[in-house]
Amino acid sequence: MTVDSEAPAGSAAAAILMMLLEEGEAAAVLGQLDPEEVQHLGGAMYGVADVTESQISGVLDLFVDKARSRTTLGGFGAERQIRGMMEKALGADRAETVISRIAPPQKASSLAALKWMDAQTIAAMVEAEHPQLIALVLTHLEAPIAADVLGQLDEQIQADVVYRVATMGPVTAEAIADLEWLLMKPVKRSPAAQTKRGGATEAAQIMNNSRKAAEQRIIKALQKLDKNLARSIEDEMFVFDNLMALDDKGLGAVLRAVESDTLVVALKGADERMRTRFYGCMSARAAQSIQDEIADRGPMRLAEVQEAQRDMLNAARKLAAEGTINIGKDDDYV
């Protein structure tokens, strides 16, 4: 059989074939692919909506030619078909028992499952395991995911795990078998682990990594949706310590924009390094006056200090909105 030379090939041909399948059949095929392959094929499927009838025929001819070149049934999912028949005939539990006795050793590794897991799930799975096994898991992850998993582990074992990653030599078959076994275990999650994601803090971290124009636009939209939530996110995005990043001129402008009493209370809760930075933006006389007042103040409630610091942050935001100071990001300059 001759295949039309103008027929789509490669990912386009695969996408057309997927679109010709029933939804359940297509889902079964996608379930056998890696995440990157799913994304690539999904993108190709969007690009083949306007193919002609002749192109479809060409793809089917191509598929038939490739199917005829197969010499075994293995490429057509024989294992899945056998398992399906067994489960229908015997039930899932009895079928698993029979298959475990008759199936040949698996060639594919279940380590591929790690690609589909988020860092929180992986951390929950390995947290009670030996550091050496944890290190082995991390070596099978992309660096950003591995770092996220490491950050969620007990701080007391983090250095040990990194050490084992750095000093890991050839990995034995027994170690791989242990890892395969670990991946087959169900992951026990506590309610806290299941609800850990999200919140104003995480939203603020995302916003802090956005460009300034997008940041301002999103905050304005959030204020229309929920003013309190928008303020909570803003508070998390720009905290009192961030004032240290202002240049002397900008910090001086903030100091002049607040009452002396507010500054005294706010600095009462600051560390010595921060106080010194603030004093450096004042005249010697003004700095000495603030220091004397701080020394004269007795113990203060934390809520009072936090309120004064919020007032200073609000003053900084107002100055930034007016263009007097800049609290934006470097990538917003041209």
Rosetta blueprint (number, residue, H / E / L):
1 M L
2 T L
3 V L
4 D L
5 S L
6 E L
7 A L
8 P L
9 A L
10 G H
11 S H
12 A H
13 A H
14 A H
15 A H
16 I H
17 L H
18 M H
19 M H
20 L H
21 L L
22 E L
23 E H
24 G H
25 E H
26 A H
27 A H
28 A H
29 V H
30 L H
31 G L
32 Q L
33 L L
34 D L
35 P H
36 E H
37 E H
38 V H
39 Q H
40 H H
41 L H
42 G H
43 G H
44 A H
45 M H
46 Y H
47 G L
48 V L
49 A L
50 D L
51 V L
52 T L
53 E H
54 S H
55 Q H
56 I H
57 S H
58 G H
59 V H
60 L H
61 D H
62 L H
63 F H
64 V H
65 D H
66 K H
67 A H
68 R H
69 S L
70 R L
71 T L
72 T L
73 L L
74 G H
75 G H
76 F H
77 G L
78 A H
79 E H
80 R H
81 Q H
82 I H
83 R H
84 G H
85 M H
86 M H
87 E H
88 K H
89 A H
90 L H
91 G L
92 A H
93 D H
94 R H
95 A H
96 E H
97 T H
98 V H
99 I H
100 S H
101 R H
102 I H
103 A L
104 P L
105 P L
106 Q L
107 K L
108 A L
109 S L
110 S H
111 L H
112 A H
113 A H
114 L H
115 K H
116 W H
117 M L
118 D L
119 A H
120 Q H
121 T H
122 I H
123 A H
124 A H
125 M H
126 V H
127 E L
128 A L
129 E L
130 H L
131 P H
132 Q H
133 L H
134 I H
135 A H
136 L H
137 V H
138 L H
139 T L
140 H L
141 L L
142 E L
143 A H
144 P H
145 I H
146 A H
147 A H
148 D H
149 V H
150 L H
151 G H
152 Q H
153 L L
154 D L
155 E H
156 Q H
157 I H
158 Q H
159 A H
160 D H
161 V H
162 V H
163 Y H
164 R H
165 V H
166 A H
167 T L
168 M L
169 G L
170 P L
171 V L
172 T L
173 A H
174 E H
175 A H
176 I H
177 A H
178 D H
179 L H
180 E H
181 W H
182 L H
183 L H
184 M H
185 K L
186 P L
187 V L
188 K L
189 R L
190 S L
191 P H
192 A H
193 A H
194 Q H
195 T L
196 K L
197 R L
198 G L
199 G L
200 A H
201 T H
202 E H
203 A H
204 A H
205 Q H
206 I H
207 M H
208 N H
209 N L
210 S L
211 R L
212 K H
213 A H
214 A H
215 E H
216 Q H
217 R H
218 I H
219 I H
220 K H
221 A H
222 L H
223 Q H
224 K H
225 L H
226 D L
227 K H
228 N H
229 L H
230 A H
231 R H
232 S H
233 I H
234 E H
235 D H
236 E H
237 M H
238 F L
239 V L
240 F H
241 D H
242 N H
243 L H
244 M H
245 A H
246 L L
247 D L
248 D H
249 K H
250 G H
251 L H
252 G H
253 A H
254 V H
255 L H
256 R H
257 A L
258 V L
259 E L
260 S H
261 D H
262 T H
263 L H
264 V H
265 V H
266 A H
267 L H
268 K H
269 G L
270 A L
271 D L
272 E H
273 R H
274 M H
275 R H
276 T H
277 R H
278 F H
279 Y H
280 G L
281 C L
282 M L
283 S L
284 A H
285 R H
286 A H
287 A H
288 Q H
289 S H
290 I H
291 Q H
292 D H
293 E H
294 I H
295 A H
296 D H
297 R L
298 G L
299 P L
300 M L
301 R L
302 L H
303 A H
304 E H
305 V H
306 Q H
307 E H
308 A H
309 Q H
310 R H
311 D H
312 M H
313 L H
314 N H
315 A H
316 A H
317 R H
318 K H
319 L H
320 A H
321 A H
322 E H
323 G L
324 T L
325 I L
326 N L
327 I L
328 G L
329 K L
330 D H
331 D H
332 D H
333 Y L
334 V L
